[in-house]
């Protein structure tokens, strides 16, 4: 017997990144610049807090929306860092990674046939998430000429004025683009004018190398139409602990919690203790990791330029997005540099058609490996381009 798969599941292609990991597994000594997670371990204080909670037998469910104490800490943190005011009782939900929060939002707010405008290139989960919820994705391309920032002209050109929802992610995965306040303001205005709900994935908010992050929810009239996603995976190097959160108006977070309480009950308990400690005492650890990412960012950008590959000045997250040399598609370059030189990078079109011609290169890898990987890419380019 074969299972009858739902149309929604069949509509989603397999992940484009996966094939590269399969090739990488066949080869020895591959240096991977393909991963989207910190190479640091979670700060010790946070790990200790998790261990202590286990020793004390704190292994029950928490409140559906997460431990109240943690929601209070999150409220203080986002107020302090991003000028955002959210009530810990009604306007914050702690989730199993930001991934769960993204999925909850699509399921809570998208009806079949709704149009969800998505600024691209973007994180690979949004499009499948919209499809699983029965919605239609409207790609809104961003381009290198605009530093991969979203513009009102881009939104208008794509027809986003007629969409029901807009998804943005800054600092951006995969480009490393950021949106300074002055560029975000007209986007907020557009959303208000066209009555768009905004989902703003700000999971890389701590990882900015040129000024501070601004949240679109901090603009007037935006709080009531925006859901902000954030989490502990990137800033606190806690990917495996699976903890994120969403912020939004009470009715919206209540709707997300309705799904969450039936499907997840509560986010995992042990990481909630780690997260509490992380928010309380790990600012220095975050600062040190950000400084190290910045050193690597500058190294990687300058090496690509030396090699002769154009690269946009990424200013956030831990990715850069160089152009592939003439004569290659992104996929061809990524596949050949992996087979010949053992360096894994991700073809840009995996993140939306507009990413064609680019590679996503993660610098969440030590400088030693980065140095070697860039030497290998240089050798490849010298031979073929
Ligand atoms: N959002 C973006 C933009 C990401 O890049 C990622 C992970 O790569 C996630 C969300 C998922 O984060 P989490 O580990 O909190 O589920």
Boltz pocket constraint, residues with backbone or C-beta under 6 A from the ligand:
constraints:
  - pocket:
      binder: B
      contacts: [[A, 36], [A, 96], [A, 97], [A, 98], [A, 99], [A, 100], [A, 123], [A, 169], [A, 171], [A, 173], [A, 201], [A, 203], [A, 230], [A, 231], [A, 232], [A, 233], [A, 239], [A, 242], [A, 243], [A, 244]]
      max_distance: 6.0
